[in-house]
């Protein structure tokens, strides 16, 4: 959730994966100063060098990519007269943060419990949330849990069952059904896809 507090980062680079947005939205155009361009180039060069290591660090790659995106976001925020915030109501932001906490704590999620915490009736919360994000609170919860699973599946040392249990699914069969519903493929197929890409890259380097 720390990404929310980086001006422009979520709206410019992450919102499309989180929220249902209009497809006719114009792409962002960036005009970087020489200093900003140099800083972004350095991060991209670091990513390139790390990527060709025998065992590249996923933490290093993520950090460099995130830094490059923050640099671009700050540049865009300075140059653009438009608001680069999501503009969500306070209740929606609180609901999104609660959903993330529930997932990370591996707790059960209830729209009724969330509405009670926020002092709203469940129907009103659902209507406000859907208007802002394009999803109901429950659908958002399910989608975010699957997105967290996508991240964990990149670790070849974790079994499908371990990933399912880590995210609070009752069993791997339920996890597989929900994963396929939101990603279009099974967890095994998802893992194999990225393992195949990794192997292809390693073959090219040898």
Short mmCIF file of the C-alpha atoms (twelve columns), coordinates in Angstrom:
data_MODEL
# 
_entry.id   MODEL 
# 
loop_
_atom_site.group_PDB 
_atom_site.id 
_atom_site.type_symbol 
_atom_site.label_atom_id 
_atom_site.label_alt_id 
_atom_site.label_comp_id 
_atom_site.label_asym_id 
_atom_site.label_seq_id 
_atom_site.Cartn_x 
_atom_site.Cartn_y 
_atom_site.Cartn_z 
_atom_site.pdbx_PDB_model_num 
ATOM 1   C CA . UNK A 1   0.000   0.000   0.000   1 
ATOM 2   C CA . UNK A 2   3.020   2.294   0.181   1 
ATOM 3   C CA . UNK A 3   2.652   2.677   -3.598  1 
ATOM 4   C CA . UNK A 4   -0.548  4.675   -3.063  1 
ATOM 5   C CA . UNK A 5   1.499   7.449   -1.516  1 
ATOM 6   C CA . UNK A 6   3.827   7.834   -4.508  1 
ATOM 7   C CA . UNK A 7   2.281   10.600  -6.614  1 
ATOM 8   C CA . UNK A 8   1.071   9.263   -9.932  1 
ATOM 9   C CA . UNK A 9   2.579   5.786   -9.600  1 
ATOM 10  C CA . UNK A 10  -0.669  3.826   -9.260  1 
ATOM 11  C CA . UNK A 11  -2.758  5.874   -11.738 1 
ATOM 12  C CA . UNK A 12  -0.066  5.834   -14.427 1 
ATOM 13  C CA . UNK A 13  1.313   2.311   -14.162 1 
ATOM 14  C CA . UNK A 14  -0.718  0.028   -11.894 1 
ATOM 15  C CA . UNK A 15  -4.373  1.095   -12.070 1 
ATOM 16  C CA . UNK A 16  -5.067  -0.848  -15.270 1 
ATOM 17  C CA . UNK A 17  -4.283  -4.105  -13.436 1 
ATOM 18  C CA . UNK A 18  -6.297  -3.138  -10.361 1 
ATOM 19  C CA . UNK A 19  -9.412  -1.421  -11.637 1 
ATOM 20  C CA . UNK A 20  -11.826 -1.648  -14.529 1 
ATOM 21  C CA . UNK A 21  -11.008 1.395   -16.649 1 
ATOM 22  C CA . UNK A 22  -12.166 2.946   -19.898 1 
ATOM 23  C CA . UNK A 23  -10.295 1.435   -22.840 1 
ATOM 24  C CA . UNK A 24  -10.239 4.736   -24.728 1 
ATOM 25  C CA . UNK A 25  -8.039  6.408   -22.130 1 
ATOM 26  C CA . UNK A 26  -5.161  8.225   -23.823 1 
ATOM 27  C CA . UNK A 27  -1.657  6.924   -23.017 1 
ATOM 28  C CA . UNK A 28  0.552   9.099   -20.843 1 
ATOM 29  C CA . UNK A 29  3.280   11.103  -22.587 1 
ATOM 30  C CA . UNK A 30  6.469   11.887  -20.657 1 
ATOM 31  C CA . UNK A 31  8.850   14.784  -21.181 1 
ATOM 32  C CA . UNK A 32  11.931  14.181  -19.068 1 
ATOM 33  C CA . UNK A 33  14.780  16.537  -18.314 1 
ATOM 34  C CA . UNK A 34  18.300  15.406  -19.147 1 
ATOM 35  C CA . UNK A 35  18.891  14.602  -15.477 1 
ATOM 36  C CA . UNK A 36  15.657  12.620  -15.185 1 
ATOM 37  C CA . UNK A 37  16.385  10.728  -18.390 1 
ATOM 38  C CA . UNK A 38  19.840  9.835   -17.108 1 
ATOM 39  C CA . UNK A 39  18.426  8.545   -13.825 1 
ATOM 40  C CA . UNK A 40  15.833  6.373   -15.594 1 
ATOM 41  C CA . UNK A 41  18.480  5.105   -18.039 1 
ATOM 42  C CA . UNK A 42  20.661  4.063   -15.101 1 
ATOM 43  C CA . UNK A 43  17.845  2.031   -13.548 1 
ATOM 44  C CA . UNK A 44  17.060  0.338   -16.879 1 
ATOM 45  C CA . UNK A 45  20.759  -0.430  -17.391 1 
ATOM 46  C CA . UNK A 46  20.883  -2.006  -13.902 1 
ATOM 47  C CA . UNK A 47  17.867  -4.146  -14.822 1 
ATOM 48  C CA . UNK A 48  19.592  -5.240  -18.024 1 
ATOM 49  C CA . UNK A 49  22.791  -6.195  -16.236 1 
ATOM 50  C CA . UNK A 50  21.008  -8.062  -13.455 1 
ATOM 51  C CA . UNK A 51  18.811  -9.911  -15.947 1 
ATOM 52  C CA . UNK A 52  21.794  -11.635 -17.556 1 
ATOM 53  C CA . UNK A 53  23.165  -12.901 -14.248 1 
ATOM 54  C CA . UNK A 54  23.020  -16.657 -13.806 1 
ATOM 55  C CA . UNK A 55  20.659  -16.244 -10.846 1 
ATOM 56  C CA . UNK A 56  19.170  -12.737 -11.103 1 
ATOM 57  C CA . UNK A 57  17.700  -11.280 -7.933  1 
ATOM 58  C CA . UNK A 58  13.963  -10.718 -8.229  1 
ATOM 59  C CA . UNK A 59  14.204  -8.213  -5.363  1 
ATOM 60  C CA . UNK A 60  16.876  -6.242  -7.219  1 
ATOM 61  C CA . UNK A 61  14.863  -6.241  -10.456 1 
ATOM 62  C CA . UNK A 62  11.676  -5.138  -8.722  1 
ATOM 63  C CA . UNK A 63  13.460  -2.375  -6.842  1 
ATOM 64  C CA . UNK A 64  15.099  -0.982  -9.961  1 
ATOM 65  C CA . UNK A 65  11.870  -1.124  -11.954 1 
ATOM 66  C CA . UNK A 66  9.916   0.530   -9.140  1 
ATOM 67  C CA . UNK A 67  12.501  3.307   -8.862  1 
ATOM 68  C CA . UNK A 68  12.329  3.934   -12.625 1 
ATOM 69  C CA . UNK A 69  8.513   4.117   -12.488 1 
ATOM 70  C CA . UNK A 70  8.613   6.529   -9.543  1 
ATOM 71  C CA . UNK A 71  11.046  8.778   -11.424 1 
ATOM 72  C CA . UNK A 72  8.714   8.785   -14.426 1 
ATOM 73  C CA . UNK A 73  5.680   9.431   -12.209 1 
ATOM 74  C CA . UNK A 74  7.283   12.417  -10.505 1 
ATOM 75  C CA . UNK A 75  8.316   13.861  -13.852 1 
ATOM 76  C CA . UNK A 76  4.789   13.459  -15.212 1 
ATOM 77  C CA . UNK A 77  3.249   15.030  -12.107 1 
ATOM 78  C CA . UNK A 78  5.455   18.104  -12.519 1 
ATOM 79  C CA . UNK A 79  4.806   18.562  -16.224 1 
ATOM 80  C CA . UNK A 80  1.101   17.761  -16.328 1 
ATOM 81  C CA . UNK A 81  -1.655  20.169  -15.450 1 
ATOM 82  C CA . UNK A 82  -3.966  17.213  -14.893 1 
ATOM 83  C CA . UNK A 83  -4.581  15.490  -11.580 1 
ATOM 84  C CA . UNK A 84  -2.566  12.258  -11.458 1 
ATOM 85  C CA . UNK A 85  -4.351  10.973  -8.372  1 
ATOM 86  C CA . UNK A 86  -7.043  8.320   -8.445  1 
ATOM 87  C CA . UNK A 87  -9.505  10.689  -6.806  1 
ATOM 88  C CA . UNK A 88  -11.182 7.946   -4.767  1 
ATOM 89  C CA . UNK A 89  -13.360 8.784   -1.815  1 
ATOM 90  C CA . UNK A 90  -11.820 8.210   1.600   1 
ATOM 91  C CA . UNK A 91  -14.086 5.211   2.205   1 
ATOM 92  C CA . UNK A 92  -12.921 3.526   -1.008  1 
ATOM 93  C CA . UNK A 93  -9.241  3.982   -0.147  1 
ATOM 94  C CA . UNK A 94  -9.905  2.619   3.345   1 
ATOM 95  C CA . UNK A 95  -11.722 -0.367  1.835   1 
ATOM 96  C CA . UNK A 96  -8.840  -1.081  -0.559  1 
ATOM 97  C CA . UNK A 97  -6.336  -0.915  2.297   1 
ATOM 98  C CA . UNK A 98  -8.502  -3.216  4.413   1 
ATOM 99  C CA . UNK A 99  -8.684  -5.774  1.593   1 
ATOM 100 C CA . UNK A 100 -4.883  -5.772  1.282   1 
ATOM 101 C CA . UNK A 101 -4.492  -6.248  5.036   1 
ATOM 102 C CA . UNK A 102 -6.974  -9.136  5.065   1 
ATOM 103 C CA . UNK A 103 -5.063  -10.879 2.269   1 
ATOM 104 C CA . UNK A 104 -1.666  -10.360 3.887   1 
ATOM 105 C CA . UNK A 105 -2.976  -11.572 7.253   1 
ATOM 106 C CA . UNK A 106 -4.671  -14.564 5.581   1 
ATOM 107 C CA . UNK A 107 -7.994  -13.670 7.162   1 
ATOM 108 C CA . UNK A 108 -11.550 -14.190 5.916   1 
ATOM 109 C CA . UNK A 109 -13.094 -11.253 4.074   1 
ATOM 110 C CA . UNK A 110 -16.670 -10.080 4.581   1 
ATOM 111 C CA . UNK A 111 -18.329 -7.094  2.911   1 
ATOM 112 C CA . UNK A 112 -20.595 -6.817  5.955   1 
ATOM 113 C CA . UNK A 113 -17.642 -6.618  8.358   1 
ATOM 114 C CA . UNK A 114 -15.897 -4.056  6.154   1 
ATOM 115 C CA . UNK A 115 -19.064 -1.946  5.958   1 
ATOM 116 C CA . UNK A 116 -19.378 -2.042  9.748   1 
ATOM 117 C CA . UNK A 117 -15.774 -0.894  10.158  1 
ATOM 118 C CA . UNK A 118 -16.394 2.016   7.777   1 
ATOM 119 C CA . UNK A 119 -19.765 2.901   9.289   1 
ATOM 120 C CA . UNK A 120 -21.687 2.242   6.071   1 
ATOM 121 C CA . UNK A 121 -24.440 -0.161  5.117   1 
ATOM 122 C CA . UNK A 122 -23.164 -3.010  2.884   1 
ATOM 123 C CA . UNK A 123 -25.263 -2.008  -0.144  1 
ATOM 124 C CA . UNK A 124 -24.059 1.604   -0.017  1 
ATOM 125 C CA . UNK A 125 -20.435 0.531   0.371   1 
ATOM 126 C CA . UNK A 126 -20.740 -1.851  -2.573  1 
ATOM 127 C CA . UNK A 127 -22.286 0.856   -4.759  1 
ATOM 128 C CA . UNK A 128 -19.627 3.449   -3.891  1 
ATOM 129 C CA . UNK A 129 -16.809 0.933   -4.295  1 
ATOM 130 C CA . UNK A 130 -18.062 -0.357  -7.650  1 
ATOM 131 C CA . UNK A 131 -18.517 3.162   -9.022  1 
ATOM 132 C CA . UNK A 132 -14.898 4.024   -8.152  1 
ATOM 133 C CA . UNK A 133 -13.132 0.794   -9.126  1 
ATOM 134 C CA . UNK A 134 -15.454 -1.000  -11.526 1 
ATOM 135 C CA . UNK A 135 -15.548 -4.041  -9.222  1 
ATOM 136 C CA . UNK A 136 -17.549 -5.046  -6.185  1 
ATOM 137 C CA . UNK A 137 -15.547 -5.304  -2.918  1 
ATOM 138 C CA . UNK A 138 -15.746 -9.119  -3.045  1 
ATOM 139 C CA . UNK A 139 -14.587 -9.289  -6.665  1 
ATOM 140 C CA . UNK A 140 -11.738 -6.920  -5.870  1 
ATOM 141 C CA . UNK A 141 -10.748 -9.134  -2.949  1 
ATOM 142 C CA . UNK A 142 -10.784 -12.244 -5.129  1 
ATOM 143 C CA . UNK A 143 -8.807  -10.558 -7.906  1 
ATOM 144 C CA . UNK A 144 -6.187  -9.182  -5.534  1 
ATOM 145 C CA . UNK A 145 -5.761  -12.552 -3.832  1 
ATOM 146 C CA . UNK A 146 -5.113  -14.140 -7.223  1 
ATOM 147 C CA . UNK A 147 -2.648  -11.356 -8.086  1 
ATOM 148 C CA . UNK A 148 -0.788  -12.059 -4.855  1 
ATOM 149 C CA . UNK A 149 -0.769  -15.725 -5.889  1 
ATOM 150 C CA . UNK A 150 0.762   -14.800 -9.265  1 
ATOM 151 C CA . UNK A 151 3.640   -13.214 -7.399  1 
ATOM 152 C CA . UNK A 152 4.172   -16.235 -5.158  1 
ATOM 153 C CA . UNK A 153 3.998   -18.683 -8.070  1 
ATOM 154 C CA . UNK A 154 7.166   -17.118 -9.479  1 
ATOM 155 C CA . UNK A 155 9.027   -18.769 -6.602  1 
ATOM 156 C CA . UNK A 156 9.755   -22.318 -7.843  1 
ATOM 157 C CA . UNK A 157 10.434  -23.501 -4.288  1 
ATOM 158 C CA . UNK A 158 6.771   -23.032 -3.278  1 
ATOM 159 C CA . UNK A 159 4.325   -25.756 -4.258  1 
ATOM 160 C CA . UNK A 160 0.857   -24.930 -5.571  1 
ATOM 161 C CA . UNK A 161 -0.613  -26.240 -2.305  1 
ATOM 162 C CA . UNK A 162 1.710   -24.028 -0.242  1 
ATOM 163 C CA . UNK A 163 0.709   -20.948 -2.249  1 
ATOM 164 C CA . UNK A 164 -2.973  -21.835 -1.787  1 
ATOM 165 C CA . UNK A 165 -2.616  -22.259 1.974   1 
ATOM 166 C CA . UNK A 166 -0.510  -19.092 2.314   1 
ATOM 167 C CA . UNK A 167 -3.393  -17.092 0.843   1 
ATOM 168 C CA . UNK A 168 -6.114  -18.753 2.881   1 
ATOM 169 C CA . UNK A 169 -7.727  -20.985 0.253   1 
ATOM 170 C CA . UNK A 170 -9.389  -24.030 1.779   1 
ATOM 171 C CA . UNK A 171 -7.634  -26.375 -0.652  1 
ATOM 172 C CA . UNK A 172 -5.657  -26.357 -3.900  1 
ATOM 173 C CA . UNK A 173 -8.740  -27.284 -5.956  1 
ATOM 174 C CA . UNK A 174 -10.593 -24.152 -4.803  1 
ATOM 175 C CA . UNK A 175 -7.470  -22.089 -5.408  1 
ATOM 176 C CA . UNK A 176 -7.146  -23.487 -8.935  1 
ATOM 177 C CA . UNK A 177 -10.790 -22.676 -9.752  1 
ATOM 178 C CA . UNK A 178 -10.495 -19.076 -8.564  1 
ATOM 179 C CA . UNK A 179 -7.129  -18.597 -10.222 1 
ATOM 180 C CA . UNK A 180 -8.427  -19.834 -13.578 1 
ATOM 181 C CA . UNK A 181 -11.527 -17.662 -13.268 1 
ATOM 182 C CA . UNK A 182 -9.466  -14.477 -12.946 1 
ATOM 183 C CA . UNK A 183 -6.322  -15.356 -14.944 1 
ATOM 184 C CA . UNK A 184 -7.768  -17.609 -17.610 1 
ATOM 185 C CA . UNK A 185 -5.233  -20.383 -16.952 1 
ATOM 186 C CA . UNK A 186 -4.423  -22.726 -14.078 1 
ATOM 187 C CA . UNK A 187 -1.697  -21.957 -11.511 1 
ATOM 188 C CA . UNK A 188 0.453   -24.751 -12.970 1 
ATOM 189 C CA . UNK A 189 0.096   -23.353 -16.491 1 
ATOM 190 C CA . UNK A 190 0.927   -19.877 -15.205 1 
ATOM 191 C CA . UNK A 191 4.061   -21.120 -13.454 1 
ATOM 192 C CA . UNK A 192 5.130   -23.191 -16.471 1 
ATOM 193 C CA . UNK A 193 4.669   -20.213 -18.789 1 
ATOM 194 C CA . UNK A 194 7.139   -18.078 -16.845 1 
ATOM 195 C CA . UNK A 195 9.484   -20.975 -16.174 1 
ATOM 196 C CA . UNK A 196 9.573   -21.559 -19.934 1 
ATOM 197 C CA . UNK A 197 10.393  -17.901 -20.588 1 
ATOM 198 C CA . UNK A 198 13.142  -18.034 -17.969 1 
ATOM 199 C CA . UNK A 199 14.620  -21.192 -19.520 1 
ATOM 200 C CA . UNK A 200 14.516  -19.663 -23.013 1 
ATOM 201 C CA . UNK A 201 16.375  -16.618 -21.744 1 
ATOM 202 C CA . UNK A 202 19.003  -18.778 -20.040 1 
ATOM 203 C CA . UNK A 203 19.495  -20.824 -23.232 1 
ATOM 204 C CA . UNK A 204 20.162  -17.636 -25.191 1 
ATOM 205 C CA . UNK A 205 22.758  -16.553 -22.638 1 
ATOM 206 C CA . UNK A 206 24.704  -19.816 -22.857 1 
# 
